[in-house]
Each structure stands twice: as structure tokens, then as C-alpha cells.
Amino acid sequence: MTFSLVNSRALYGMDAPLVEVETHLANGLPAFNIVGLPDTEVKESRDRVRAAIIQSGFDFPAKKITVNLAPADLPKESGRFDLPIAVGILAASGQVAADKLDGYEFAGELALSGLLRPVRGALAMAWQGMRAGRAFVLPAENAAQAAALKGVGAFGAVSLGQVAAHLNGIEMLPPAKSSVSLRPSKNAAQPDLADVKGQHTARMALEIAAAGGHSLLMTGPPGTGKSMLAQRLPGIMPPLDDEELVAVWALQSLLSQQGEGQSAKRPFRSPHHSASTVALVGGGNSCGIQNNLTQIRNR
């Protein structure tokens, strides 16, 4: 077999469009080309994939290798395509069984040693993969995060060798498990509106806004309790439903470093009063993030 097709996902804001990683092996002088509008990080995967395949004990084909990331008009970025490219080469060269590839999607950055490193946006990708009816093979850290979502089939792998053994039926990867609860703990530390003394008019405004889902603007001189009251607004709102929870976690997974981890509590942000409009929506040049934030706010 000289051709293989591996499913993966790109990131555009909170959306994770499907990317088909097509690999073709042809006779001729050895070469390794990646086409399909790849970013510099994706082009550099050629060296990572070659070293990872060799260090994992497989043979790197001495042929003309062409990898196409379809659709060609969708920009591809980051090292998330290392794992699907490596699996595609192994499948096209007959070193990995290709009959099981249709039921999986792959994402993960490869180290030169063949180990897998976590990637950004794993929850958004796994959520879209679940809707397509496929399970996701991810680095172990990302798989534990994705497993917290109801209905997501996620398998965590530590190395490229484990992924190949799973596809060949030698040693199956166990389904990932998560210890994160879908519902917030009753003992979770959260500012309580009962601690506020006075402020009867402002308290009533908070309660009306929370009950009706209205926007709220508080104005006044410094020190009158605006921030204190705003911090207690999530505490009187109903818990996040499953759809809202997925949206919140998917947005958080887009961050390169998710400091607070996964939590079922309603998120609260306190930007500085001098923050610009771009800073309020997260910055960056991807309009998809701003569009999805607007959709979630309007729900």
C-alpha cells in the first residue's frame, strides 16, 4: 500500500474543522514534502516525524513522500499534525494496519525520541470528533482533559510506539478517564452575596440580572463595592448546563497554559479598567475566537 488517509483537526477560533492527512509514497529520489497551506511549525514536522519514526523502531521509507493536508485553503498551524503525519507514513508503508484509521482522529506533537507532547485546543477537537462519530487519540495529558466531556471517546498515548501497537492490535490503549466532576462541588470556595452588608439597590440589580439573563453595567467612584458585587454574581446564577460547560472548557483549552485547570464553576474575569477592546476578547488575529465568544454571550 502506498497511500493512506488519516483524520485530524485544525483550529479556527473555537471551531475545529476536519483535516484529512493524505500520504502518498512514490518511487524516485527520497524526498519529504508537505503541502496544503502548512505553517512554518507544520513544515518543521518533517524532521520531528523522521526522527520519531526511527527512534520508535520503525523504518522510515526511502521514497518520495508527499503529505497533503486537505482542504488546501485552510491554514494549518502548530505541531498537532506530527502524530497524524507519522501514522499516515507508517500506514502507507505497511508498518501499521490501515483498516482501523477511519474510526479515529489523531493529534499530538512528537518529540525526537517518539514521545508525545500535549497540544492546545484538545477539548475543542475532541468535541468535534465526537460529533463526527470518531474517537480521538491524543497525548495522555490531553486525553484526560477530553475524557471529562460526556460522550467523548478519547485514548491517551505516551509515545508513537503505543499508538502503532494500538492500531496493530498488539496492545490496546485504555480509554482515558478524568477525575473532574461535571457539577461544581458544594464546598467549592466562591464569593457569597450573603457576605455583603447593605447595598440593597445593587443587590436587587444583581438578582434581576441573574434571573433574567440581562447585561449589567455598574458605575460609581472607586471603593463603592462594584468589583466586590460583580465577583459574587456567578454565585447566584444557576450551574452551567452540559452545553455551556463544553463551550467554556473548549475555550479554555485554546489557551497555551490553562492555569486554573478544568472547573465546573462559572468563569469570572476581572480585567483592568484600562484594558483595550482587543484585550477584553482575548487578543490575537483569529476572528473565529471573537465570533464564538459573541455567540456564547448571546445564548
C-alpha positions as CSV (number, residue, x, y, z in Angstrom):
1,M,0.0,0.0,0.0
2,T,1.4,3.4,-1.0
3,F,-1.5,5.6,0.1
4,S,-3.2,6.3,3.5
5,L,-5.8,8.7,4.9
6,V,-5.7,9.9,8.5
7,N,-8.2,12.2,10.1
8,S,-7.2,15.1,12.3
9,R,-8.4,18.6,13.3
10,A,-7.3,22.2,12.8
11,L,-8.2,25.1,15.0
12,Y,-10.0,28.2,13.9
13,G,-11.2,30.1,17.0
14,M,-13.3,27.6,18.9
15,D,-14.1,25.6,15.8
16,A,-12.1,22.5,14.9
17,P,-12.6,21.8,11.2
18,L,-11.7,18.4,9.9
19,V,-8.3,18.0,8.2
20,E,-7.6,14.9,6.1
21,V,-3.9,14.0,6.2
22,E,-3.3,12.2,2.9
23,T,0.1,10.4,2.5
24,H,1.5,9.0,-0.8
25,L,4.7,7.1,-1.3
26,A,6.2,7.1,-4.8
27,N,9.3,5.8,-6.4
28,G,12.2,8.2,-7.1
29,L,14.8,10.1,-5.1
30,P,14.0,10.2,-1.4
31,A,12.1,13.4,-0.5
32,F,9.6,14.5,2.1
33,N,7.1,17.3,1.1
34,I,4.1,18.7,3.0
35,V,1.5,20.6,1.0
36,G,-1.9,22.1,1.9
37,L,-1.1,25.6,3.2
38,P,1.1,24.5,6.2
39,D,2.6,27.0,8.6
40,T,6.3,27.0,9.5
41,E,5.6,24.8,12.5
42,V,3.9,22.2,10.3
43,K,6.7,22.3,7.8
44,E,9.2,21.6,10.6
45,S,7.3,18.5,11.5
46,R,9.3,16.7,8.7
47,D,12.4,16.5,10.9
48,R,10.4,15.6,14.1
49,V,8.4,12.9,12.3
50,R,11.5,11.3,10.7
51,A,13.4,11.2,14.0
52,A,10.4,9.9,15.9
53,I,9.7,7.1,13.5
54,I,13.3,5.9,13.6
55,Q,13.6,6.2,17.4
56,S,10.4,4.2,17.8
57,G,11.9,1.2,16.0
58,F,10.2,1.6,12.6
59,D,11.7,2.1,9.1
60,F,11.5,5.5,7.5
61,P,10.6,4.9,3.8
62,A,13.4,5.8,1.4
63,K,10.9,7.1,-1.1
64,K,9.3,10.3,-2.4
65,I,6.8,11.1,0.4
66,T,4.1,13.6,-0.3
67,V,1.7,14.6,2.6
68,N,-1.3,16.7,1.7
69,L,-3.3,18.5,4.4
70,A,-6.8,18.9,3.0
71,P,-8.7,21.2,2.5
72,A,-5.9,23.1,0.9
73,D,-7.4,26.6,1.6
74,L,-7.5,26.1,5.4
75,P,-4.4,27.4,7.2
76,K,-2.6,24.7,9.3
77,E,-0.6,25.7,12.3
78,S,1.2,24.2,15.4
79,G,2.7,20.7,15.9
80,R,-0.6,19.0,16.3
81,F,-0.2,17.3,12.9
82,D,3.0,15.5,13.9
83,L,1.2,12.4,15.1
84,P,-1.3,12.0,12.1
85,I,1.6,12.6,9.6
86,A,3.7,9.9,11.3
87,V,0.7,7.5,11.4
88,G,0.0,8.2,7.8
89,I,3.6,7.3,6.8
90,L,3.6,4.1,8.8
91,A,0.2,3.1,7.3
92,A,1.2,3.9,3.7
93,S,4.4,1.9,4.2
94,G,2.5,-1.1,5.6
95,Q,4.0,-0.9,9.1
96,V,0.7,0.0,10.7
97,A,-2.7,-1.5,9.9
98,A,-4.8,1.0,7.9
99,D,-8.2,-0.7,8.3
100,K,-8.8,1.0,11.7
101,L,-7.9,4.5,10.7
102,D,-11.5,5.5,9.7
103,G,-12.7,5.2,13.3
104,Y,-10.1,7.5,14.9
105,E,-8.8,11.1,14.7
106,F,-5.3,11.9,15.8
107,A,-3.5,15.0,17.2
108,G,-0.2,15.4,19.0
109,E,3.2,16.9,18.8
110,L,6.1,14.4,18.6
111,A,9.5,14.7,20.3
112,L,12.5,13.4,18.5
113,S,12.5,10.4,20.9
114,G,9.0,9.4,19.7
115,L,7.3,10.7,22.9
116,L,4.0,12.7,22.6
117,R,3.7,16.2,23.9
118,P,0.4,17.9,24.7
119,V,-1.2,20.3,22.2
120,R,-3.5,23.3,22.5
121,G,-7.3,23.1,21.8
122,A,-7.7,19.3,22.6
123,L,-11.2,19.8,24.0
124,A,-12.4,21.7,21.0
125,M,-11.0,19.0,18.7
126,A,-12.3,16.1,20.7
127,W,-15.8,17.7,20.9
128,Q,-16.0,18.0,17.1
129,G,-14.6,14.4,16.7
130,M,-17.4,13.1,19.0
131,R,-20.0,14.8,16.8
132,A,-18.4,13.0,13.7
133,G,-18.7,9.6,15.5
134,R,-15.0,9.0,15.8
135,A,-12.7,8.5,18.8
136,F,-9.7,10.7,19.4
137,V,-6.1,9.6,20.0
138,L,-4.3,12.3,21.9
139,P,-1.3,12.7,24.2
140,A,-2.1,11.3,27.7
141,E,-2.4,14.7,29.3
142,N,-4.9,16.0,26.7
143,A,-6.9,12.8,26.7
144,A,-7.5,13.1,30.4
145,Q,-8.9,16.5,29.8
146,A,-11.1,15.5,26.9
147,A,-12.5,12.5,28.8
148,A,-14.3,14.8,31.2
149,L,-16.8,15.6,28.4
150,K,-19.8,13.3,28.3
151,G,-19.8,11.0,25.2
152,V,-16.2,11.8,24.1
153,G,-14.1,8.7,23.2
154,A,-10.5,9.6,24.0
155,F,-7.4,7.4,24.1
156,G,-4.2,8.7,25.7
157,A,-0.8,7.6,24.4
158,V,2.6,8.4,25.7
159,S,4.5,7.6,22.5
160,L,4.2,6.9,18.8
161,G,5.0,3.3,19.6
162,Q,1.9,2.9,21.8
163,V,-0.3,4.4,19.0
164,A,1.2,1.9,16.5
165,A,0.7,-1.0,18.9
166,H,-2.9,0.0,19.4
167,L,-3.7,0.2,15.6
168,N,-1.9,-3.2,15.0
169,G,-3.9,-4.8,17.8
170,I,-0.8,-5.7,19.8
171,E,-1.6,-3.7,23.0
172,M,-4.8,-1.7,23.1
173,L,-4.8,1.8,24.6
174,P,-7.2,2.0,27.6
175,P,-9.9,4.7,27.3
176,A,-8.9,7.9,29.1
177,K,-10.6,8.7,32.4
178,S,-11.0,12.0,34.1
179,S,-11.4,12.9,37.8
180,V,-13.1,16.2,37.0
181,S,-16.7,16.4,38.1
182,L,-19.3,17.8,35.7
183,R,-21.0,19.5,38.6
184,P,-19.4,22.0,40.9
185,S,-18.6,21.0,44.4
186,K,-21.0,22.3,47.1
187,N,-17.9,23.1,49.2
188,A,-16.1,25.0,46.4
189,A,-14.7,28.3,47.6
190,Q,-16.7,31.1,45.9
191,P,-17.6,34.6,47.0
192,D,-21.0,34.7,48.5
193,L,-23.5,37.5,48.2
194,A,-24.6,36.8,51.8
195,D,-21.3,38.4,53.0
196,V,-22.3,41.8,51.6
197,K,-23.8,44.2,54.1
198,G,-26.1,46.9,52.8
199,Q,-26.0,47.7,49.1
200,H,-29.8,46.8,48.8
201,T,-30.3,48.5,45.4
202,A,-27.2,47.0,43.9
203,R,-28.1,43.5,45.3
204,M,-31.5,43.8,43.7
205,A,-30.0,44.8,40.4
206,L,-27.7,41.7,40.5
207,E,-30.6,39.4,41.3
208,I,-32.7,40.8,38.5
209,A,-29.8,40.5,36.0
210,A,-29.0,36.9,37.1
211,A,-32.7,35.8,36.9
212,G,-33.4,37.3,33.5
213,G,-30.0,36.8,31.9
214,H,-29.6,40.6,31.4
215,S,-26.4,42.6,31.0
216,L,-25.4,44.8,33.9
217,L,-23.3,48.0,34.0
218,M,-22.3,49.4,37.4
219,T,-20.8,52.9,37.6
220,G,-19.6,54.9,40.5
221,P,-16.4,56.2,42.2
222,P,-13.7,53.8,43.3
223,G,-14.3,51.9,46.6
224,T,-18.1,51.8,46.4
225,G,-18.2,48.0,46.0
226,K,-18.6,47.5,42.2
227,S,-15.9,44.8,41.9
228,M,-17.0,43.1,45.2
229,L,-20.6,42.8,43.9
230,A,-19.5,41.6,40.5
231,Q,-17.4,38.9,41.9
232,R,-20.5,37.5,43.6
233,L,-22.7,37.4,40.6
234,P,-21.6,33.9,39.4
235,G,-22.6,32.6,42.9
236,I,-26.3,33.4,42.4
237,M,-26.5,32.1,38.9
238,P,-27.6,28.5,38.1
239,P,-25.0,25.9,37.4
240,L,-23.6,25.5,33.9
241,D,-25.6,23.1,31.8
242,D,-23.7,20.5,29.7
243,E,-23.6,22.6,26.5
244,E,-22.4,25.7,28.3
245,L,-19.8,23.6,30.2
246,V,-18.4,22.2,26.9
247,A,-18.2,25.7,25.4
248,V,-16.4,27.0,28.5
249,W,-13.9,24.2,28.6
250,A,-13.3,24.3,24.8
251,L,-12.5,28.0,25.0
252,Q,-10.1,27.4,28.0
253,S,-8.4,24.6,26.1
254,L,-7.4,27.1,23.4
255,L,-5.0,28.8,25.9
256,S,-1.4,27.7,25.7
257,Q,-1.3,27.5,29.5
258,Q,-4.5,26.8,31.3
259,G,-3.6,27.8,34.8
260,E,-6.8,27.2,36.7
261,G,-7.5,23.8,35.1
262,Q,-10.9,22.4,34.5
263,S,-13.7,23.6,36.8
264,A,-17.4,23.3,36.6
265,K,-17.9,26.7,38.2
266,R,-19.0,29.7,36.1
267,P,-15.9,31.6,34.9
268,F,-15.3,35.1,36.2
269,R,-12.7,37.5,34.8
270,S,-11.7,40.9,36.2
271,P,-9.9,42.9,33.6
272,H,-8.2,46.1,34.4
273,H,-10.1,49.3,33.8
274,S,-7.5,50.4,31.2
275,A,-7.8,47.1,29.1
276,S,-8.4,47.7,25.4
277,T,-11.3,46.2,23.4
278,V,-8.8,43.7,21.8
279,A,-7.6,42.6,25.2
280,L,-11.1,42.1,26.5
281,V,-11.8,39.5,23.8
282,G,-8.5,37.7,24.1
283,G,-6.3,39.4,21.5
284,G,-4.8,37.6,18.6
285,N,-5.6,37.7,14.9
286,S,-8.2,34.9,14.7
287,C,-11.7,36.4,14.2
288,G,-13.1,33.0,15.0
289,I,-12.5,33.4,18.7
290,Q,-14.3,36.7,18.8
291,N,-17.2,35.3,16.8
292,N,-17.6,32.3,19.1
293,L,-17.4,34.5,22.2
294,T,-20.2,36.6,20.8
295,Q,-22.4,33.5,20.1
296,I,-21.9,32.2,23.7
297,R,-22.7,35.7,25.1
298,N,-25.9,35.9,23.1
299,R,-27.2,32.5,24.2
